[in-house]
Amino acid sequence: MVMRSAMCVVPLLAWPGFGNIARARVLARGAEIIMEPRLVMATAAVLFGISALGGLIMAGIRFSGPNPPTWLAMLHGFLSAAALTLLIYAACTIGLPALAQLSILLFVIAALGGVVMNLQYHWKLLPLPKWLVVVHGSLAVLGFVLLLAALWTPSTVGT
């Protein structure tokens, strides 16, 4: 019995420069799935991008007065945690470029700020410190830019 590999093309992003990043090889009748670093980074970038929209909305709400709604903060945190978990898993298993690894560090620091805002302020119904909102968002934006740079830069894994 001969096992043939099947190519599954997932149209994840239509941005120029990504080429075939949304390609994953799945062996027919096999359990082996080959993860591609660029596909993982692109998926995380999409999740972080959606989460960033929620973050911008929450920042706008906070700077106009009250704290943002809890459900929006939870959705923002969930999407960011999913993307960060995906990046960390990929870095530990298949390896990621140095820029992506640096973005992980920035996202972890930003996540710690988000946890502090949630547990120390939001859940206690205290106003979120505006400086912490700015620092949290700035770190996340810088991490996002580095992740996009890692996607667009032709580099070898782990460099």
C-alpha positions as CSV (number, residue, x, y, z in Angstrom):
1,M,0.0,0.0,0.0
2,V,1.5,3.3,-1.1
3,M,0.7,6.4,0.9
4,R,0.3,9.5,-1.1
5,S,0.6,13.0,0.2
6,A,-2.3,15.3,-0.3
7,M,-2.0,19.1,-0.5
8,C,-4.6,21.1,1.2
9,V,-4.7,24.8,0.3
10,V,-6.4,27.0,2.8
11,P,-7.0,30.6,1.6
12,L,-6.0,32.3,4.8
13,L,-4.9,35.6,3.6
14,A,-4.9,37.3,0.2
15,W,-2.2,39.8,1.0
16,P,0.6,40.1,-1.5
17,G,3.9,38.6,-0.5
18,F,2.6,35.6,1.4
19,G,2.8,33.2,-1.6
20,N,1.8,29.7,-0.5
21,I,2.0,30.2,3.3
22,A,-1.5,28.8,3.6
23,R,-0.3,25.4,2.4
24,A,-0.3,22.4,4.8
25,R,0.8,18.9,3.8
26,V,-1.3,16.2,5.3
27,L,-0.3,12.6,4.6
28,A,-3.2,10.4,3.4
29,R,-4.2,7.9,6.2
30,G,-1.3,9.2,8.3
31,A,-1.2,11.1,11.5
32,E,1.7,13.3,10.5
33,I,0.8,17.0,10.0
34,I,3.7,19.2,9.0
35,M,3.4,22.7,10.5
36,E,4.8,25.6,8.5
37,P,6.2,28.5,10.5
38,R,4.8,31.1,8.1
39,L,1.3,29.6,8.3
40,V,1.5,29.7,12.1
41,M,2.7,33.3,12.1
42,A,0.0,34.3,9.6
43,T,-2.7,32.7,11.7
44,A,-1.4,34.3,14.8
45,A,-1.3,37.7,13.0
46,V,-4.9,37.4,12.0
47,L,-6.0,36.6,15.5
48,F,-3.9,39.4,16.9
49,G,-5.3,41.8,14.3
50,I,-8.9,41.0,15.3
51,S,-7.9,41.3,18.9
52,A,-6.3,44.7,18.2
53,L,-9.6,46.0,16.8
54,G,-11.2,45.1,20.1
55,G,-8.3,46.7,22.0
56,L,-8.7,50.0,20.0
57,I,-12.4,50.0,20.8
58,M,-11.7,49.4,24.5
59,A,-9.1,52.1,24.6
60,G,-11.5,54.6,23.0
61,I,-14.2,53.7,25.5
62,R,-11.7,54.1,28.4
63,F,-10.4,57.4,27.2
64,S,-13.9,58.7,26.8
65,G,-14.9,57.9,30.4
66,P,-16.0,54.5,31.8
67,N,-14.3,51.1,31.7
68,P,-15.0,49.0,28.6
69,P,-17.6,46.1,28.9
70,T,-16.3,42.9,30.5
71,W,-17.3,40.7,27.6
72,L,-15.2,42.8,25.2
73,A,-12.2,42.6,27.5
74,M,-12.6,38.8,27.8
75,L,-12.9,38.4,24.0
76,H,-9.8,40.5,23.5
77,G,-7.9,38.5,26.0
78,F,-9.1,35.1,24.7
79,L,-8.1,36.0,21.1
80,S,-4.7,37.3,22.2
81,A,-4.1,34.3,24.4
82,A,-5.0,31.9,21.5
83,A,-2.5,33.7,19.2
84,L,0.2,33.9,21.8
85,T,-0.2,30.2,22.7
86,L,0.0,29.3,19.0
87,L,3.2,31.3,18.6
88,I,4.8,29.8,21.7
89,Y,3.9,26.3,20.7
90,A,5.4,26.8,17.2
91,A,8.6,28.4,18.6
92,C,9.1,25.4,20.9
93,T,8.3,22.7,18.3
94,I,9.2,23.9,14.7
95,G,11.1,27.1,15.5
96,L,10.4,30.6,14.4
97,P,12.5,33.5,13.0
98,A,14.2,35.8,15.5
99,L,11.8,38.6,14.9
100,A,8.9,36.4,15.7
101,Q,10.6,35.2,18.8
102,L,11.1,38.8,19.9
103,S,7.5,39.5,19.2
104,I,6.6,36.7,21.5
105,L,8.5,38.3,24.3
106,L,6.7,41.6,23.7
107,F,3.3,39.9,23.6
108,V,4.0,38.1,26.9
109,I,4.9,41.4,28.6
110,A,1.8,43.0,27.1
111,A,-0.3,40.1,28.3
112,L,1.0,40.5,31.8
113,G,-0.1,44.1,31.7
114,G,-3.5,43.0,30.4
115,V,-3.8,40.5,33.3
116,V,-3.0,43.3,35.8
117,M,-5.6,45.6,34.3
118,N,-8.2,42.8,34.4
119,L,-7.6,41.5,37.8
120,Q,-6.5,44.6,39.7
121,Y,-8.8,47.1,38.1
122,H,-11.5,45.8,35.8
123,W,-12.9,43.1,38.1
124,K,-12.8,45.5,41.1
125,L,-14.7,48.1,39.0
126,L,-11.9,50.6,39.4
127,P,-11.0,52.8,36.4
128,L,-8.2,51.4,34.3
129,P,-5.0,53.5,34.6
130,K,-4.7,55.3,31.3
131,W,-0.9,55.0,31.3
132,L,-1.2,51.2,31.7
133,V,-3.6,51.1,28.7
134,V,-1.1,53.1,26.6
135,V,1.9,50.9,27.7
136,H,-0.1,47.7,27.1
137,G,-1.2,48.8,23.7
138,S,2.2,50.1,22.7
139,L,3.9,46.8,23.5
140,A,1.3,44.9,21.7
141,V,1.5,47.1,18.6
142,L,5.3,46.8,18.6
143,G,5.0,43.0,18.9
144,F,2.5,42.9,16.1
145,V,4.7,45.0,13.8
146,L,7.6,42.6,14.5
147,L,5.4,39.6,13.8
148,L,4.4,41.1,10.4
149,A,8.1,41.9,9.7
150,A,8.9,38.3,10.4
151,L,6.2,37.3,7.9
152,W,7.4,39.6,5.2
153,T,11.2,39.1,5.7
154,P,12.7,36.1,3.9
155,S,14.6,34.5,6.7
156,T,15.5,31.1,8.0
157,V,13.9,29.6,11.0
158,G,15.6,30.2,14.3
159,T,17.9,33.0,13.1
